[in-house]
Amino acid sequence: QGSELNCHVICADPFLKKKKIIIMGLIIVKIIEFGIMAPGLNAILGPTGGGKSSFLDVLAARKDPSGLSGEVLINGAPQPPNFKCLSGYVVQDDVVMGTLTVRENLRFSAALRLPSSVSQKEKDARVSNFIKELGLTKVADSKVGTQMIRGISGGERKRTAIGMELIMEPSVLFLDEPTTGLDASTAHSVLLLLKRMASQGRTIILSIHQPRYSIYRLFDTLTLLVSGKQVYHGPAQSALDYFANIGYACEAHNNPADFFLDVINGDSTAFSLAKIQNSEGTSIVHPSRKSIEERLVEEYRKCTQYQETKTVLENIMQGRDYTKKPKSRTITYNSSFFLQLHWVLKRTFRNLMLNPQTSIAQVVFFITFLALVVGAIFFKVKDDQSGIQNRMGALFFITTNQCFSTVSAAELFITERKLFVHEYISGYYRISVYFLSKITSDILTMRTVPALIFCCIVYFMIGLKKTAAAFFIFTFTVMMVSYTATAMTMAISADQTVVALANLFMTITFVFMMIFSGLLVNLPSVMNWLAWLKYFSIPRYGLAALEINEFTGLYFCGNLTSVSQMSNCTVICTGEQFLTYQGIEYSTWALWQNHVALAVMGVIFLIIAYLKLRFIKKFT
């Protein structure tokens, strides 16, 4: 809300039979709110921007602790720092891996969120039970679906997301706008499912915008928020009577949820019955929205229910200092590092194989086609003066292509940002596990295999140096350029949220690197105040290594017979002469020095990418 947010929440231990969440002293825009949410279906209702999601995030310990003060208690005891890992939280946008099936998603959640003391057989049995309980039996082995893959329906997707949170059987479940994107019938079926679960003793708290009556009547407790302020909290079925008592009568056959929002927004016909007195005692039939909000807050604070709740909470908090800052929130894990790495790697590889946008088969086809085109253009280069230009052009294109082809790595962290943040906060896996799985899967599937195929085709079609050592050094260099460029792409995109913006940054960076690669500009002739930029050019190190590997030992004057041709100052007869002209040292150490430089740059970029991933904002 743009001002200090203080919170004092008393919640139930998620492992206790009796669960009751008591909200005390939640201060939003310096307005103190009170409330009790017992086992059942507790709804938070209000207009867009009314503070529903922020309120829910505070209760679920998913709000950024900076700016928060007060104390959170669980049945009178301090709230566990890892409360967000013990409770369930279903976000508004269903963050489910779309390339996997419903069963595979639930098995992933069970494998990482259930304690290691639970055997895999018991985990699978629990998954099967929840599939049946959630009504997902018919689609259990169907892919959830993505923009490119047709999958299950919206309601089934929502139930899958709920199932992933229920797999650990939390006593407290939070849902942010669970009906978003669903038609009325599907939304009703989802809420019926939640009502059935609430009747089993769970405390379910959800934010919702404008439910229809068949959904509204399922609520046990209703909390109405407007501009971050509470205007009602109590039994849902008593809300209409409360508003009628303060002068806002609901018309017959009107949906209560619609009526409440109309009252808050000042659009209700009930205002003809609600006359507000100004300071001079004159009746105002059509007050402003601000005055309506102020009156609703004032009326709520004068009601008996508010005073009774306040008294109960004051007795609970008696003797406690609830102005201190909340403790830092920690993430706890139920599975080991290597178990997490196994499951996350398995899911990542499967996602790469099944995703049409990053399918390895599609990449291999494109790389094969590109290699054939390049090989045809530079087919069978000759050992003459034209061969120097063709070799240099081919090596430059290969190096540059490896850099620009890594742009696809920008999507690694951006497209799955919401999924990663949600799963990390919920205690699925460590950041290091996610990072290792991403770079491992991308390097093996998207960089190594395509680079090997590309090198095997272009090397022999172009007719480069015909020795085994030269071929392996060529292939190794191409892969090192690809690895380093990929690491730089990750470092740039790790904290970005828009793929197009990350691609722009990378394209600009690669263009500047390409200028200082050694072909477009003769590096020894560059002015000193700009020459230092060449040390940050990935293509320069790759191209230099390829040139040393290819040109050393070659002779280009075998077809020059006349003295005039031999004496021409532009004629370069040996590969060593060409390398010297380019300002490249061609010793064995110089060759491997370029590889070491690429490796060092790659490691630095990966460290930057990891640190960015670790310190990106993970709370709202």
C-alpha positions in Angstrom: 0.0 0.0 0.0 3.1 2.3 -0.1 3.3 2.6 3.7 4.6 0.5 6.6 3.0 -2.9 7.0 2.9 -4.4 10.5 1.6 -7.8 11.2 0.7 -9.8 14.3 -0.8 -13.2 13.4 -1.6 -16.1 15.6 -1.9 -19.3 13.5 -2.5 -22.9 14.3 0.3 -25.5 14.2 -0.3 -27.2 10.9 0.4 -30.6 12.5 -2.2 -30.2 15.3 -5.7 -31.6 15.0 -7.4 -28.3 16.0 -6.4 -25.5 13.8 -7.3 -21.9 14.2 -5.7 -18.8 12.7 -6.1 -15.7 14.7 -5.2 -12.4 13.1 -4.3 -9.7 15.5 -3.0 -6.3 14.8 -2.6 -6.6 11.1 -1.7 -3.0 10.2 -2.2 -2.0 6.6 -1.9 1.7 6.0 -1.7 2.1 9.8 -5.2 0.5 10.2 -5.4 -2.2 12.9 -7.5 -5.2 12.0 -8.6 -8.3 14.1 -10.0 -11.6 13.2 -10.2 -15.3 13.8 -10.2 -18.0 11.1 -11.2 -21.4 12.4 -11.2 -24.8 10.6 -13.4 -24.4 7.6 -13.7 -22.3 4.4 -12.5 -18.8 5.1 -12.9 -16.3 2.3 -11.2 -12.9 1.9 -13.4 -10.8 -0.4 -12.9 -7.3 -1.8 -12.5 -5.2 -5.0 -9.4 -5.3 -7.2 -6.5 -3.6 -5.4 -8.3 -4.0 -2.0 -5.4 -5.9 -0.4 -6.7 -9.4 -0.6 -3.5 -11.0 -1.9 -1.2 -8.9 0.4 -3.3 -10.0 3.4 -3.2 -13.6 2.3 0.6 -13.4 1.8 1.1 -12.0 5.3 -0.9 -14.9 6.8 1.1 -17.4 4.8 4.4 -15.9 5.7 5.1 -15.1 2.1 5.3 -11.3 2.4 8.7 -9.7 2.4 9.6 -9.4 6.1 11.3 -6.0 5.5 8.8 -3.3 6.8 7.0 -5.8 9.0 6.9 -5.6 12.7 5.0 -7.4 15.4 4.8 -11.1 16.4 3.2 -14.1 14.8 2.0 -16.9 17.1 0.8 -20.4 16.6 -1.6 -21.3 19.4 0.2 -18.9 21.7 3.7 -20.0 20.6 6.0 -18.3 18.2 5.2 -19.1 14.6 7.8 -21.5 13.1 10.2 -19.6 10.8 9.5 -22.2 8.1 5.7 -21.9 8.3 5.5 -21.4 4.6 7.1 -24.9 4.1 4.6 -26.5 6.5 1.5 -25.0 5.0 0.1 -25.3 1.5 -0.1 -22.3 -0.9 -1.8 -22.4 -4.3 -0.9 -19.3 -6.3 -3.2 -17.5 -8.7 -1.4 -18.6 -11.8 -1.2 -22.4 -11.7 2.6 -23.0 -11.6 2.6 -26.6 -12.8 5.1 -28.2 -15.2 2.9 -28.4 -18.3 5.0 -31.0 -20.2 4.5 -33.5 -17.4 1.4 -35.6 -16.6 -0.8 -35.0 -13.6 0.7 -38.1 -11.9 4.3 -37.0 -12.6 3.7 -33.6 -11.1 2.2 -35.1 -8.0 5.0 -37.7 -7.7 7.5 -34.8 -8.0 5.9 -33.0 -5.1 5.6 -36.1 -3.0 9.3 -37.1 -3.6 10.6 -33.8 -2.4 8.1 -32.6 0.2 7.5 -35.7 2.1 10.0 -36.9 4.7 12.7 -39.4 3.8 11.1 -41.7 6.4 8.2 -42.2 4.0 9.1 -44.9 1.4 8.6 -44.4 -2.3 5.9 -47.0 -2.3 4.0 -45.1 0.3 4.5 -41.8 -1.6 3.1 -43.4 -4.8 0.1 -44.7 -2.8 -0.5 -41.3 -1.4 -0.3 -39.8 -5.0 -2.9 -42.4 -6.2 -5.2 -41.6 -3.3 -5.1 -37.9 -4.0 -5.7 -38.4 -7.7 -8.8 -40.3 -6.8 -9.9 -37.8 -4.2 -9.4 -34.8 -6.5 -11.4 -36.5 -9.3 -8.4 -36.7 -11.6 -8.4 -40.4 -12.3 -9.4 -40.0 -16.0 -6.6 -37.5 -16.7 -4.0 -38.9 -14.3 -1.6 -39.8 -17.2 -2.4 -36.9 -19.4 0.0 -33.9 -19.8 -1.1 -30.8 -17.9 -0.5 -28.8 -21.1 1.4 -25.6 -22.2 0.8 -23.0 -24.8 2.2 -25.4 -27.4 0.8 -28.7 -26.0 -2.9 -29.4 -25.6 -3.5 -30.6 -22.1 -6.2 -31.0 -19.4 -9.0 -28.5 -18.7 -8.6 -25.4 -16.4 -10.5 -27.0 -13.6 -8.4 -30.1 -13.7 -5.2 -28.0 -13.8 -6.4 -26.1 -10.8 -7.1 -29.4 -8.9 -3.6 -30.6 -9.9 -2.1 -27.5 -8.4 -4.1 -28.0 -5.2 -3.1 -31.7 -5.1 0.6 -30.7 -5.2 0.1 -28.7 -2.0 -2.1 -31.3 -0.3 0.4 -34.1 -0.9 2.0 -33.2 2.4 -1.4 -33.0 4.1 -1.1 -29.6 5.6 -3.6 -28.4 8.1 -3.6 -24.9 6.7 -4.1 -24.3 3.0 -4.0 -20.9 1.3 -5.3 -20.2 -2.1 -4.9 -16.9 -4.1 -7.9 -16.3 -6.4 -8.5 -20.1 -7.1 -11.4 -19.3 -9.5 -9.4 -17.1 -11.8 -9.7 -18.2 -15.5 -12.4 -20.7 -14.7 -16.0 -20.7 -15.9 -18.8 -20.6 -13.3 -19.4 -24.3 -13.3 -15.8 -25.3 -13.0 -15.2 -22.7 -10.3 -18.1 -24.1 -8.4 -16.7 -27.7 -8.6 -13.3 -26.5 -7.3 -14.9 -24.7 -4.4 -17.0 -27.8 -3.6 -13.8 -29.8 -3.5 -12.3 -27.2 -1.0 -15.4 -27.3 1.1 -15.2 -31.1 1.4 -11.6 -30.8 2.4 -12.4 -28.1 4.9 -15.1 -30.3 6.5 -12.3 -32.8 7.3 -10.7 -30.3 9.7 -8.5 -28.2 7.5 -8.3 -24.5 7.7 -8.6 -23.2 4.2 -8.1 -19.5 3.6 -8.7 -18.1 0.1 -8.9 -14.7 -1.6 -11.6 -14.3 -4.1 -12.9 -11.4 -6.2 -16.6 -11.9 -7.1 -18.0 -15.4 -6.5 -21.5 -16.3 -7.6 -24.1 -17.2 -4.9 -23.7 -21.0 -5.1 -20.0 -20.4 -4.2 -20.7 -17.7 -1.6 -23.0 -19.9 0.5 -20.1 -22.4 0.9 -18.1 -19.9 2.9 -17.9 -20.3 6.7 -16.1 -17.1 7.5 -16.1 -13.9 5.4 -13.5 -11.1 5.6 -14.3 -7.9 3.5 -11.4 -5.6 2.7 -11.4 -2.3 1.0 -8.2 -0.3 0.4 -6.4 -2.5 2.8 -9.0 -1.9 5.6 -11.3 -4.4 7.2 -15.0 -3.6 6.9 -16.4 -6.9 8.0 -15.1 -10.2 9.5 -17.3 -12.9 10.8 -19.7 -15.7 9.8 -20.5 -15.4 6.1 -24.2 -16.1 6.6 -24.4 -13.1 9.1 -22.9 -10.6 6.8 -26.2 -9.5 5.1 -27.8 -8.9 8.5 -24.9 -6.9 9.6 -25.0 -4.6 6.6 -28.8 -4.3 6.9 -28.3 -3.1 10.5 -26.0 -0.3 9.4 -28.4 0.8 6.6 -27.4 -1.2 3.6 -30.2 -3.6 2.6 -29.6 -6.2 -0.1 -32.3 -6.5 -2.7 -34.1 -9.7 -3.1 -32.5 -12.2 -5.5 -29.2 -10.2 -5.5 -25.9 -12.0 -5.1 -24.5 -11.1 -1.6 -20.9 -11.0 -3.0 -22.0 -8.6 -5.8 -24.0 -6.5 -3.2 -21.0 -6.1 -0.9 -18.8 -4.9 -3.7 -21.5 -2.5 -4.9 -21.7 -1.1 -1.4 -17.9 -0.7 -1.2 -17.7 0.9 -4.6 -20.7 3.2 -4.0 -22.8 1.7 -6.8 -25.5 0.0 -4.8 -29.1 1.0 -4.8 -28.9 0.4 -1.0 -27.5 3.9 -0.7 -31.0 5.3 -1.0 -31.5 3.9 2.5 -28.1 4.8 3.9 -28.0 8.5 4.8 -24.7 9.7 6.3 -24.7 12.8 8.5 -22.0 15.4 7.8 -20.6 17.7 10.3 -23.5 20.2 10.0 -26.1 17.4 10.4 -27.2 17.5 6.7 -28.1 14.1 5.1 -25.9 13.0 2.2 -27.7 10.5 0.0 -24.8 9.9 -2.4 -21.5 10.1 -0.5 -18.1 9.8 -2.1 -16.4 6.5 -2.2 -13.8 7.7 0.4 -16.6 8.7 2.8 -18.3 5.3 2.2 -15.1 3.5 3.1 -14.6 5.6 6.2 -18.2 5.0 7.4 -17.9 1.2 6.8 -14.7 1.0 8.8 -16.2 3.2 11.6 -19.4 1.1 11.7 -17.5 -2.2 11.8 -15.3 -0.9 14.7 -18.4 0.0 16.7 -20.1 -3.4 16.3 -20.3 -5.9 19.1 -18.5 -8.7 17.2 -15.5 -6.5 16.6 -15.3 -5.6 20.3 -15.7 -9.2 21.4 -12.9 -10.4 19.1 -10.7 -7.5 20.3 -11.2 -8.6 23.9 -10.3 -12.2 23.1 -7.1 -11.3 21.3 -6.1 -8.8 24.0 -6.3 -11.6 26.5 -4.2 -13.8 24.3 -1.6 -11.2 23.7 -1.5 -9.9 27.3 2.0 -9.5 28.5 3.5 -9.9 25.0 5.5 -7.3 23.1 4.0 -7.4 19.7 5.8 -4.4 18.3 9.1 -6.2 17.6 10.3 -7.2 14.2 9.3 -10.7 13.0 12.1 -13.3 12.9 13.7 -14.0 9.6 12.0 -16.7 7.5 13.9 -19.8 6.7 13.4 -22.6 4.2 13.6 -26.2 5.4 13.8 -29.3 3.3 12.5 -32.8 3.8 14.8 -34.4 1.2 18.6 -34.6 0.8 20.7 -32.6 -1.7 21.3 -35.5 -4.0 17.6 -36.7 -3.9 16.6 -33.2 -4.9 19.2 -33.1 -7.7 18.0 -36.5 -9.0 14.3 -35.5 -9.2 14.9 -32.0 -10.5 17.4 -33.2 -13.1 14.9 -35.9 -14.2 12.1 -33.4 -14.5 14.3 -30.9 -16.3 15.6 -33.4 -18.9 12.0 -34.7 -19.5 10.8 -31.1 -20.0 13.5 -30.4 -22.5 12.7 -33.6 -24.4 8.9 -33.0 -24.5 8.8 -29.3 -25.0 8.3 -28.5 -28.7 10.1 -25.2 -28.3 13.3 -26.7 -27.0 13.0 -30.3 -28.3 16.4 -31.8 -28.9 15.2 -33.4 -32.1 14.2 -30.0 -33.4 17.5 -28.5 -32.5 19.5 -31.3 -34.1 17.5 -30.9 -37.3 18.2 -27.2 -37.4 21.9 -27.6 -36.6 22.3 -30.3 -39.3 20.6 -28.1 -41.8 22.8 -25.1 -40.9 26.0 -27.2 -40.9 25.2 -28.4 -44.5 24.6 -24.9 -45.7 27.9 -23.6 -44.2 29.7 -26.6 -45.5 28.3 -26.0 -49.0 29.3 -22.3 -48.9 32.9 -23.0 -47.9 33.2 -26.4 -49.6 36.7 -27.8 -50.0 38.8 -24.7 -49.4 42.0 -24.6 -51.3 45.6 -24.0 -50.2 46.0 -20.7 -52.0 45.4 -17.0 -51.3 41.6 -17.5 -51.6 41.9 -20.3 -49.1 43.2 -17.9 -46.5 40.1 -15.7 -46.8 37.7 -18.7 -46.9 39.2 -20.3 -43.9 39.1 -17.1 -41.9 35.5 -16.5 -43.0 34.4 -20.0 -42.1 36.1 -19.9 -38.7 34.7 -16.5 -37.9 31.2 -17.6 -38.9 31.4 -20.7 -36.8 32.6 -18.8 -33.7 30.0 -16.1 -34.1 27.2 -18.6 -34.7 28.1 -20.5 -31.5 27.8 -17.2 -29.6 24.4 -16.2 -31.0 22.9 -19.7 -30.8 23.2 -19.5 -27.0 20.5 -16.8 -26.9 18.0 -19.6 -26.3 19.5 -20.1 -22.9 17.9 -16.8 -21.8 14.6 -18.6 -21.4 16.0 -21.1 -18.9 15.4 -19.0 -15.8 12.8 -16.5 -17.2 10.0 -18.7 -18.4 10.1 -20.8 -15.2 10.6 -17.9 -12.8 7.2 -18.2 -11.1 7.5 -22.0 -10.9 11.0 -21.7 -9.4 10.1 -19.1 -6.8 7.0 -20.9 -5.7 8.7 -24.3 -5.3 11.8 -22.8 -3.6 9.7 -20.9 -1.0 7.6 -24.1 -0.4 10.8 -26.1 0.3 10.9 -28.3 -2.7 14.6 -27.9 -3.4 17.7 -25.7 -2.8 18.7 -23.0 -5.2 21.9 -24.8 -5.9 20.0 -27.9 -7.0 17.8 -25.9 -9.4 20.9 -24.1 -10.8 22.9 -27.2 -11.3 20.1 -29.1 -12.9 19.5 -26.2 -15.4 23.1 -25.8 -16.5 23.7 -29.5 -16.6 20.7 -30.3 -18.8 21.2 -27.3 -21.0 25.0 -28.0 -21.6 24.4 -31.7 -22.3 21.4 -31.4 -24.5 21.5 -28.0 -26.1 25.2 -27.3 -26.4 27.3 -30.4 -26.5 25.3 -32.7 -28.8 24.5 -29.9 -31.4 28.1 -28.7 -31.3 29.4 -32.2 -32.0 27.0 -32.7 -34.9 27.8 -29.3 -36.3 31.6 -29.9 -36.1 31.5 -33.3 -37.7 29.6 -32.0 -40.7 31.3 -28.6 -41.4 34.9 -29.7 -40.6 35.1 -32.3 -43.3 32.9 -30.5 -45.8 35.1 -27.4 -45.6 38.2 -29.5 -45.8 40.1 -28.1 -42.8 43.4 -29.6 -41.6 43.3 -33.4 -42.0 44.7 -34.6 -38.7 42.8 -36.2 -35.8 44.5 -33.8 -33.3 43.4 -30.8 -35.3 39.8 -32.0 -35.5 39.5 -32.7 -31.8 41.0 -29.3 -30.9 38.6 -27.7 -33.3 35.6 -29.5 -31.7 36.8 -28.7 -28.2 37.2 -25.0 -29.0 33.8 -24.8 -30.6 32.2 -26.4 -27.5 34.2 -24.1 -25.1 32.9 -21.0 -27.0 29.4 -22.4 -26.7 29.7 -23.1 -23.0 31.2 -19.7 -22.2 28.6 -17.8 -24.3 25.9 -19.8 -22.6 27.3 -18.9 -19.1 27.3 -15.2 -20.1 23.7 -15.5 -21.4 22.7 -17.0 -18.0 24.5 -14.3 -16.1 22.6 -11.6 -18.1 19.2 -13.2 -18.0 19.1 -14.7 -14.5 17.5 -11.7 -12.9 15.4 -10.6 -15.9 11.7 -11.1 -16.2 11.2 -10.4 -20.0 12.8 -12.7 -22.6 12.9 -10.0 -25.2 14.7 -7.6 -23.0 17.3 -10.2 -22.1 17.8 -11.0 -25.8 18.4 -7.3 -26.5 21.1 -7.1 -23.9 22.8 -10.2 -25.1 22.6 -9.2 -28.8 24.3 -5.9 -28.1 27.0 -7.6 -26.0 27.7 -10.2 -28.6 27.9 -7.5 -31.4 30.6 -5.6 -29.4 32.4 -8.8 -28.8 32.3 -9.7 -32.4 33.9 -6.4 -33.4 36.9 -7.2 -31.3 37.1 -10.9 -32.4 40.0 -10.2 -34.8 38.4 -10.3 -38.2 36.5 -7.1 -38.6 39.2 -5.0 -37.0 43.0 -5.7 -37.0 43.5 -5.8 -33.2 47.2 -4.6 -33.1 46.0 -1.4 -34.9 43.3 -0.5 -32.4 44.0 2.5 -30.2 45.2 1.8 -26.7 42.3 3.4 -24.9 40.0 0.9 -26.7 42.3 -2.1 -27.0 41.5 -3.4 -23.6 38.0 -4.4 -24.8 39.4 -7.3 -26.7 40.1 -9.1 -23.4 36.4 -9.4 -22.8 35.5 -10.8 -26.2 34.5 -14.5 -26.2 34.7 -14.8 -30.0 38.3 -13.4 -29.9 39.5 -16.2 -27.7 37.6 -18.8 -29.7 38.6 -17.5 -33.1 42.3 -17.2 -32.1 42.4 -20.8 -30.9 40.7 -22.0 -34.1 43.2 -19.9 -36.2 46.2 -21.3 -34.4 44.9 -24.8 -34.8 44.1 -24.5 -38.5 46.8 -22.1 -39.9 49.9 -23.5 -38.2 51.9 -25.5 -40.7 49.9 -24.6 -43.8 51.5 -23.2 -47.0 49.5 -21.1 -49.5 52.0 -20.2 -52.3 52.3 -23.6 -54.0 50.4 -22.2 -57.1 52.4 -19.0 -57.4 55.0 -19.4 -60.2 56.1 -15.9 -61.3 58.6 -13.8 -59.5 56.2 -10.8 -59.6 53.6 -12.8 -57.8 56.1 -14.1 -55.2 57.4 -10.6 -54.6 54.0 -9.1 -54.1 53.9 -7.7 -50.6 50.3 -8.7 -50.1 51.1 -12.4 -50.6 51.1 -14.5 -47.5 52.7 -17.9 -48.0 52.5 -19.5 -44.6 49.9 -19.8 -41.9 52.4 -18.5 -39.4 52.8 -15.3 -41.5 49.1 -14.8 -41.4 48.9 -15.3 -37.7 51.7 -12.8 -37.1 49.9 -10.3 -39.3 46.8 -10.8 -37.2 48.8 -10.3 -34.0 48.3 -13.8 -32.8 51.0 -15.8 -31.1 50.9 -19.4 -32.4 52.8 -21.4 -29.8 51.2 -24.4 -28.2 50.9 -22.5 -24.9 49.1 -19.7 -26.7 46.6 -22.1 -28.1 45.6 -23.5 -24.7 45.8 -20.0 -23.2 42.7 -19.1 -25.1 40.9 -22.2 -23.7 41.9 -21.2 -20.2 40.6 -17.7 -20.7 37.3 -19.1 -22.0 37.1 -21.4 -19.0 37.8 -18.6 -16.5 35.2 -16.4 -18.1 32.7 -19.2 -18.1 33.2 -19.8 -14.4 32.9 -16.1 -13.5 29.7 -15.8 -15.5 28.2 -18.9 -13.8 29.0 -17.5 -10.4 27.3 -14.2 -11.4 24.2 -16.2 -12.6 24.0 -18.2 -9.4 24.3 -15.1 -7.2 21.6 -13.3 -9.2 19.4 -16.3 -8.9 20.0 -16.5 -5.2 19.3 -12.9 -4.4 16.4 -12.2 -6.8 13.2 -11.1 -5.0 11.3 -14.2 -3.9 8.7 -12.6 -1.7 5.9 -10.1 -2.7 
